[in-house]
Amino acid sequence: MRIWARALTAVYGAVGVWVWAPPAHAEFKVCNQSVGVYNVAVGAETNQRFSVEGWWVMPANSCIVPIKEDLDQLKLRYVYVYAETVTGESAFQGSWDMCVNTKRFKIDKIGNDPWNCWVRGYKQVKFFEVDTSQSKSWTLFVKPGKN
């Protein structure tokens, strides 16, 4: 009887370790499933202020986490992403005009005015809108070819 009790304890212990997983992190993550390197910029509205920030360098087969907070708590349903290769080729078919800079940047939108990228000394590009469906976390994948 003791042998069965020890065997069951060992089995339940192993199953307990196998089933247990660390808690998930609440975040917005972008993962590169291609062989190319991408530079990534992200736009979002927080505290009634819209801003765009970049660049995160995303090597092949890796992920970046531009937003490390719980998306639902930040009330971020929509996140806007622009990713380009080192040759300037965009990863997404975006439809939202926003500004980027050639170096690391954070650009705030001024009220309800248009972005006026050229006037402000920035480049205007098309960002891809991601509807996170009010999730706590979201992962966007960059795949080979147009996404």
N, C-alpha and C positions, 0 to 999 in steps of 0.2 A: 504494500500500500504506500509506503514511503517513497518508493521509486516512482510511482505514478504521480504523487504529489509534487515531487521535485521536477519531473518531466513537464507537468502542467505549468508549474511556476516558471520554468525556463521558457516554455512556449509563450505564455502570456507576457512575460518580460520582453521577449524578442518582438512580439506583435506590438506591444506598447511602444517600443522604441521605433519600430517601423512606421506606425500610424502617426506618431507625433511629428509635427512640423512647426518651425518657428512661425510667429504671426506675420502676416503679409504687411508690407509697407504701403502706406497711402502716398501715391506719387503719380506724376506724369512722366512716362519713360518713352524714349525713342530708341528703337533697335535697328541696327544695320545688318540686313541679311544678304548683302551684296559683297563683292570683292573690292569695291572702291571705297575711298575715304570721302566723307561728307562733312561740310560745315553746316551747322544747324542754328537757326534763329527761331525764337518762340514769342508769340504775342498773346496777351490775355488782359482782361479787365478785372482789376481787384480794387476794392474800396472806391468804386466809381471813377477809377482812373485807368485808362488804357495805355499800355506800354509794350514795346517790343524790345527783346534783349537777345544778344548773340555775341560771339559765336562759341558754340561748343564743337570741338573736333570729335568726329565719330569714326574711328577706324573700322575696317571691315570686320564683320562678325562680332560686334560689340554693341553695348547700349550706353546711353547717357541719360541722366535724370535732371532735366532743366527745372522741374517743379517738384520740390521735395515734401510738400505739404498735402494734406487731405484735400482733394479737389472739391468735394461736397462742402466741407467747412469753408473753403475759400469762395464758394458759390461760383465755381468755374465750370459751367456747362460747356462752353465753347473755348477751345484753345486753337491758336493759329500757328502753323508750322511752315517754315521755308527751309529746305535743305538743298544744297548745291555741291557739286563736285569741285575739285580744285581748278577745273577748266571752266567753271561757271554754268554747268548743265544742271537744271533743276530736277529734283527727284519726283516732284508732285505736279499735277495739273491744278494749280491753285486759281482762285477767282477773287481773292481779297487783296486789294492794293494796300501795301504798307511799306515802311522804309527800313533799309538796312544801311550799314556803314561798312567800309572796307576793313576796319579794325574792330576789336571788341567794343561793344556799344550797349547803351540802354537809351531808347528814344521814347519820350512820353508824347502822347497825342494831346494836342491843345484843344480842350473843350470839344465842341461838335464841329469844329472847322475841319476841312479836308487835311490830309497828311501833308501836302505841299512839300514832298520829299526834295525835289530839285531846288526849290527856293531855300530850303534849310540845309542844303549841302549833302544830301543823302541820295542813295539810289532807290528807286521805286521798283518793287518786285511783287509777284503774285503769291500770297500765302494760301495754304491749304487749310480749310476749316475742319476741325475735328469735333464732332458732337460726342462728348463723353457721357451723355445720358445721365448726368448728375451722379456719376459713380465716384467712389472714393479714390480709385486708381484707374489708370488707363495706360496701355502700351500701344504705340504706333510703330509699325514695321516698314522699313525701307527695303524694298526688294529690287532685284535687278530689273532694269527697264523702267518705264514710266509707271508710277503707282496710282 
